[in-house]
Amino acid sequence: MSQPHTYKGYAFSDETTTTEDGKFRARVRILGLHGGRRSQRFIDLETFVNESDAQRRALTAARSWIDAEESHDKLALPSSFAPLP
């Protein structure tokens, strides 16, 4: 396991593992602490021949997931209105 990273209030770490055929499965663990609630998510990604490529993919995926999660307003009410151009 790699050293934990932090980004926008989340902690994440590379959890890349070696597969049976000697390749590397990119995997990341993301921890969030928001409003007293703790959440954890594991994301399994594709496999790579090179471990550093898998690790780089895992860390990039973590940041992308956090960015996407941040843009979701969990308190927003559903609406049939479209945004104005």
PyMOL commands that set and color helices and strands:
alter all, ss='L'
color gray80, all
select helices_A, chain A and resi 51-71
alter helices_A, ss='H'
color red, helices_A
select strands_A, chain A and resi 5-7+10-14+17-18+24-34+37-48
alter strands_A, ss='S'
color yellow, strands_A
deselect
rebuild
show_as cartoon
